[in-house]
């Protein structure tokens, strides 16, 4: 239209210019001025007309387009479509060519182990369907990339696992059975280490315990340590994905503070490295932290460069027992905020947790005083430095009705005393068979919250009262990283009491959020805690997270349904409301 208009305009101008020359006769200045005036008037009119047509067309077009939003509310998202049986079979055949037949398993026992665990808080509501149909073992980042390209092409959901110790349903195959479990069991190499730079690079399936043993076993690295120490068996990729931490977080931080860079496979198979190795950078977006805590929903982490710390020359464990949890918390608060002490770790246990640990110990094992207890790790260059710190802690504890204080003097004693903290989950689970009515149906709801440090005693006390009022007085325990306001409640129950426990956990979480806290300090969101995010962060913030997910994983194949809903037809919440009626059968 515009080009045709220009041809018409050209003929019109030639006529006007010829007429202008006829008037001027000799090409006088006034004739030239007239010609120029006519020319520019015509040009201006043509562009105004074209602009009007363009603006009108654009306006009508925009009227028919959906608004371009900066967030993605769930009601603006299209339902997701995943692979059917035929597409899934084609995808698996292609995957076998990438990793080899021997590295793809359809063994029912292996698939079952990838579906659930006895210690998980949340089990698949439909276990016969919500499981993978194939388990794939890649050997390198490049193989992972090829596998993900195939999954992207055929719309196959992919859930990557490393240590498989998550507690909030992060590895649940909600879109099974046509889904793939991607195991990092064969990717556990230590790739590089730079002792002078205090960092090392490892593969996704390397456990934090493997790192510790490696560092201790080499003369040039035995003075170094990796800070975070969550549950036994946890591996680095999973720790990054949930932003895990553990008992050392008070001094050494969570995974957010201990990752230098990441190698990540994106949803279409693209491989990226998030940054170089300097301790700090201001070069663009902090892509590294985007993936920490994303639970595998934005990309699959295959290699991780982690920070190392100098190991304390001397470190001893100290236990302090008190009449009440409030006395213990008051001691911790003064040590943290006023004393000037810098413990390497500071933990709190309620009396039930201590009794569960004692119950699980053998006849000749150390028995702990069954009272609310603080556990400290004090470290320094000499024993004298540690003794000084212990004495300061003793004086503060004495003001808060200290009953007993016990300190180790060597590494063996350290291990013995720290058992009271390390064995908490397993001791609680074992105790379930002694106190629950149905001893063949031991369920444990393991959940964590975090609040400002000054509010931790309040949230523990109020939740204790709430749980006891429901009749679970001898069926729960509490342990917490009190140094950063993070605590864990472990509630034992039989399956018919699922809803009752669910309600008390809901109240605990909302209590924490009302105190300016969070629904999870280190377990992550997974399936179990996604319903709390709107209240904690606001709907718009969650919608922004979903927007990033859809931009980076438009086919929604990477660990779908975790952290927030990605499909408006998602019915998982309703399924979990009835989950207690199913026989999960994860451990038989």
N, C-alpha and C positions, 0 to 999 in steps of 0.2 A: 504493500500500500504506500509506504513512504517513498520507494523508488519510483513508482508510477507517478506520484505527486510531484517528484522532482522533474520528471520529463515534461509534465504539463506546465510546471513553473518555468522551465527553460524556454518553451515556445512562447509563453506569455511575455517573458522578459525580452526575447528577440523582437517581438512586435512593438513593445514599448520603446526599446532603444532605437529602433528604426524610426518610429514616430518622433522621437526626440531629435534625431539628426535632421529630419525634415523641417522641424520648426527652427532649429538653430541655423540651418543652412550652411554656415561656415564653421560650425563647432565652437561657438562662443562659450564662455565660462558659465553663463547662466544655463545653457542647454546641458552642459556636463553635470552641473549641480542637480538639475532636475532628474537626469538619468540616474545619478547615484542615489538620490532620494527614493526614486521609484524602486530601484534595485533592492536597497536595504529594507524598505517597507515590505516588499514582497517576500524577501528572505525571512524577516521577522514573523510575518503572518504565517508562513509555511511551518516554521518551527513551533510557533504557539499552537497551531492546529495539530501538529504531530504529537506534541507533548500532551495536549488535551486528550487525544485518542489513546495514547499510551497510559496516561494516568487513569482514564476511565476503565481501560481493559485490565490494568493491574488491580484496581480497586475491586472490580467484579471478581477477578481471580482470587484475590486475598479473602474475599467474602466467603468463598467456597472452601478455602483451606482451613484445616484445624490450626488453632493458635500455636505459635512456636514458644514453648515454655522452657524455663530454666530448670524445672523440676519435672518429675513424672509421678503424679498422683496415681494410685492404683486403678482408679476408674477411667484413666486415659490409656491404659495399657491393653494391648490385644492379648487374647488367650494364646498360650504357647502350644506349639505342635512339636512332638518328638517322634523319633524313628518308630516305624511299625516293625513287625517281625521280619519282613523281607529286607528292609533297609538295615536293620540291626545285623542280620546274618551277613550281608554284604560287607558291612563295616568291619566285623570281626575277622572275616577272611582277609581283608586288606591289612588289618593290624597284625595278623599272624606273619605276613610277609615282612613286616617291619622288625619285629622282635623275635621271630621264630616260633614254631609250634610249641616248643617246650616252655615258652614264657607266657603262654596263654592257658589259663586253667578254667575248666568248667566243673571241677570237682565240687560236689554239693557241700562237703564239710568245710572246704576253704571258703566257699561263697557264704555259708552260714556265719563263719567267723567274721566276715566283712560286713555283716548285716547288723550285728548287735553285740553287746557285751553284758555280762551279768552285773557289772558295777556301774553301768550307765544309768543316769537318772531317767532318761526317756527311751522307751523301746518303740519299735515300729508298730503303729496301730494295726497294720495289715501285713504281718510278717511273711505271709506266703507270696505276696506281691511286691512288697517294698524291700527288695534285695537285688543285688547285681546278677546278671546272667553270665558274666565273664569277668575274670580277674587277670589283669595284664601286668607283667613285670618288665618295665623298661630298664635299660642299662646306662643311659646317657641323656643329657638334655636334648640332643638332636633326635633321639628316638621318641622322647616325650613330645617334641614338636610335631613329628610325623604322625604320631597317634592322635594328637589333638586336631590336626588338619583333617584327618579322616572323620573323627567325631563331629567336627564342625560341618563337614560336607553332608553327613547323613543325619545330623541332628540327634546325636547320641549323648545323653547325659554322662558326665565324667566326674567321679569323686575320687580325689587323690588322698591316700593315707600313708602315714609313716609309722608312728608309734602306736596308733590306735588307742590312745588313752583319754581321749576327750570325753566329757561328761554331759554335754548339753545337746547330744544328738547331731553333732557336726558331720559325722560320716554316714548318716542315715540315707538310704536310697529311696527317697520319697517318690521318685519318678521311675522306680523299677516296674517290671523286671528287665525292661530293655535298657539297661544302663551298665556302665563299665566301672569297675573298681580298679584304680590305677595305684599299684603298690610300689613304694620306694624301698622295699626290703632288700633289693640288690644294688641300691645306690647309697652306699654308706662310706665312701672313701673320704679321707682327709686329703684335700687337693693341694693346698699350699699353707705354709705357716711363716709368719714374719715376727719372730720374737722381739726384735728391736722396735717394731712398729706396734706391738701388742695387738695383733690380729691374726686370724687364720680363716681359710676358706674350706668349707665342707659341703658334701652332697646332702640332699634332702633327708635321707634316711639315717643320718648319723645321730646317735642319741647324745644327750648332754653328758651322760656317764662315760660313753666312749671317749668324748673329748677330754674329760677329767683324767681318765686312765692314760690316755696318750700323752698328755702334758706331764703327768707324774712319772711316766716311764722313760722320759728322755732328759738327759743331763742339762741340755741347753734350754729346756722349757719347764722343768720341775718347779720352778719358782713362780709359774704363772697359773691362772685359773680362769675358767669361764664362769661368769657371775650367776645367771639364773639357774635354779634347781627345782623345777616343779615335780610332778609325780614321777615315780620310778618308771623307766621305760620310755618316757617322752622323747620324741625326736625333734630335731631342729626345725624342719619345715612346718610341722604341726605347732611347735612353740611360737614360731613367727606368725602363723596364720591366726592363732588365738590371742596373740600378745601375752603369752604366759609369763610367769615370773617365778614364784616360789618363795622359800623362806629367806633367801638372801636379798630380796628386792629392796629392803630398807636401805642398804648401803650401795648395792651394785645396780639397782634399777631393774625394770622389766625388759622384755625383748625390744621395746621401742627405743630404749637407751643402749642396747647392746648389739644392734645390727649396723654394719658399715654399708653394705650394698647387697643386692639380690640379683640373681639371674632368674628370669620369669618367662614362662611360655604363656602367651596370650591366647584368647579363645579361638583365634583363627590359625594358630600355630606359629605366629611371629615370636621370635626370641628377642628379649631385651635385657640389658643390664642397667640397673637403675642409677648407678653413679660409680665414680672411681673410688680410690681407697683413702682419701684424706679424712681426718677426723671431723672436719667441718667444710661446708661449701655453701655458697649462696647462688649457685648456678641453676636458676629456674625452679620449677615446682619440685617439692619433696616427694618424688615418685616412690622412693623407698618406703616411706611411712604409709603411703596409700595402700600398699599390700599388707602391711603389718596389722593384724586384726581383721583382715577381710575374709578370713576363713575359706580361702580358695575360691571365692566367688568372682574375682576379677582376673585371676591368672594362677597358673600352677608354678610354685616356687621350686626350682631344681637345685640351685646352688646358693649358698649363703656365706658371706664374709662377716664374721662376728668379732666383737671386741674381746680382748683378754685383759685381765687385771693381775696385779702383783699379789701373790698369795701371802697372807699374814705369816710372819716368821713364827710367831707364837699365837695360838688361839685356843681358848678354853670355853667350855659350856658351863653356864650357871643356871640353876633352877631355884625359883623363889615361890613358896606356897603361901596362900592368903585365906582368910575366912570366907570372903565373898569375891565374886567376879568384879564388883565395883572397886574393892580395895586393890586388886591386881591392876585394873585399868587405870586407877588414879596414880599408881606407882609408875606405870609405863608412860603416862602422859607427862609427868614431871621429868622423867629421865629424857624423854624426847624433846620437850619444849623448853626446859629450863636448866638442866644439869650441865650442859656442855659435853656430855658423853656422846660418843658415836659408836654404838654397838654395831657389829657386823650383821647381826640378826636379832630380832626381838619378836617372840611369838607368845600367844596366850592360849591356854586350854581350860575348859571348864572341868569340874570335878568328875562328870560322867565320862569324858574322854579319857581322863587319867585312869579311871576304874576299868574302862574297856581295854586299855593297854595292859594293865595289870592282869586282867582276866585271860588275855591271849598269851601271856608270858609263861615259860616253863617254871618248874618248882625252884630252880636255882638261879633264875634270872632276877635282875634288880627290880625291886618293888618300889613304886612311887607313892608319896603321900597323896591320898585321894581328896585333894582340895584344888580350888582354882589356882592355876600355876602359870608363872611367866618363865619363859626360857630365853636366855641370852647367849649370844656368841660375842665374846670380847677378844679383840686381837691387838697385836702391837709388835714392835721389834724385840722386846724382852719380856720375860715373865714378870719383872717388877712393874712394867707398864700395865700389864693385864691385871695384876693384883690391885693396883691403885684404882682401876676402873671398877673392879668388883666391890671394893670397899665403899666407893661412892654410891654404888647401886644399893648396897646393904643399908646404908644410912637412910636413903630415901625410902626404901621398902619398910624399914622399921617404923617410920612415921605412919605407915598405912597398915599396921597390925600384922607385920610379917610373922609367919609361923615357923618357917624353916627355910634355910638357904644352903644349897649344896653346889659345890664347884668341882669340876674335873681337874686333873693334873697331867693328863697325857692323851694321846689320840684314841686309845682304847676306851678310856673313860668318856671321851667326847661322844663316841659312837653309842655307848651305853645310855648316856643321859639324853642324847638327841633322839633315841628310839621313841620316847614319849611323844614326839612330834611326827616323826617320819612314819610311824606305824598307825597313825590315826584312822585312816579310811579302812584299812584291812581289819584292824581291831574292832571297829564299829560293826563292820559287816559280819564278822565272826560272832559277835555278841548277839546278833539278831536271832540266831538259832536257839538262844537261851531264853529270850524274853518274849518272842512273838508267839502267838497262838498256833499259827501254822508254820512249823519249822521247815517245811519243804517249800515255802513261798516267802523267802526273805528278800524284800525289796529295800533299797536304800536311796533316799532322795538326797543327793549331794548338791548343794547349791552355795553360791557365794554372792556377797554384796560388798560394797565399799562405801564408806562415809567419811566426812572430815574426822580427823583423829579424835577431836574432843567429843564427838557424838557416838563413838563406837560403844562405850559402856551402856549408853541409853538404849541403843538399838538391840544390843545383846540381851539386856535385862527385860525389855518389853516383849521381845520375841520369845524368850524363855517362858515368861508368864503365859503367853498365848499358846505355846505348844503344850505346856503342862495342863492348861485348862481343857484341852482336847483329849486328855488322857494318855499323852505320850511322855509322861514325866520321866520314865526310866528307859525310854527308847530313842533318845537323841543325844548328840554330842556337839560341842562347839570347839573349833580351833580357828585361830586367826593370825594373820600377819599384822599385828597391832601397830607396828611401826609405820604402816601406810594406810591404816584404817580399813583393812580388808579382813573379813571373817567368813568362815564356812560353817554352815549348819548341816549336819548329817542326821536325817530322820529315818528310823527303821519302821517298816509297816508291812502289812500283808496287802495283797492286791485290792481286795474290796474296800480298803481305806484310802484308795488313790485320791478321790475327790476331796476328802477331808484334809489330807496332807497338802494337796494342791492349793486349797483355800488359805491355809496358814502360811504357805510360802508366798502366795500373792500378797497377803497383808504385810509380810516381812519386807518384800521388795518395795512395795509402795511406801512403807514406812521409811525405808532408806532413801528413796527418791525425794520424799517430802523433807528429809533432813539434808537436802542438796547432795545426795549420794548417787550411786549408780547401781543398776541391776546386776552388774558383774564386774568384779575387779580384775579377774584373770582367767575365768573359765571360758569366756566368750559367750556369744548369743546363741548360735546354732539354731535349733528348732525351739528349744524350751523357753527362751527368754525374748523372742522377737515381739511378743505381745506387749512388752513393757516399753519398747523404744519410743513410741509416740509420746507417752507421758514424760519420759526422761529427757528426750532431745527435742520434742516438738514434731508435729506431722510434716512440716515443711523440710526439716532437716532429713528426715527419713525419706521423703520424696526425692530429695537431692541425691541421696545414696542410691536410690533405685534408678535415677537418671544416669548416674555414672555406670551402674551395672549394665543398663540397656545399651549405652554407648559402646562399652568395652566388650560386652558379650551379648550381642543382639539376639542370638538364638537361644540364650539362656541355658547353655549346656554345662556350665561350670558350677558344680555343687548347688543345684537349684533349690530354692525355697529356704535357704539359710539366711539368717539375720533379719530379713523382711520378706514380705510376699512379692513374688515376681509375676504372678498370674492371678487375674481377678476371679478365676474359677477355682482357686485353691481352697480346699475344705479341710486342711490339716487340723486347724484348731478344733473343729467339731469332732474329728476323728480322735484327737487326744482326750477329749472329754469322756469318751467311751472306751479308752484304751485299756483300762483295768480289767475288762472282761475277756481279753485275749490271753491265750497261752503263748507267751513270747518264745519259749523254748530255745533261748540263745545259748544255753550252757549245758544242755543235756548230752 
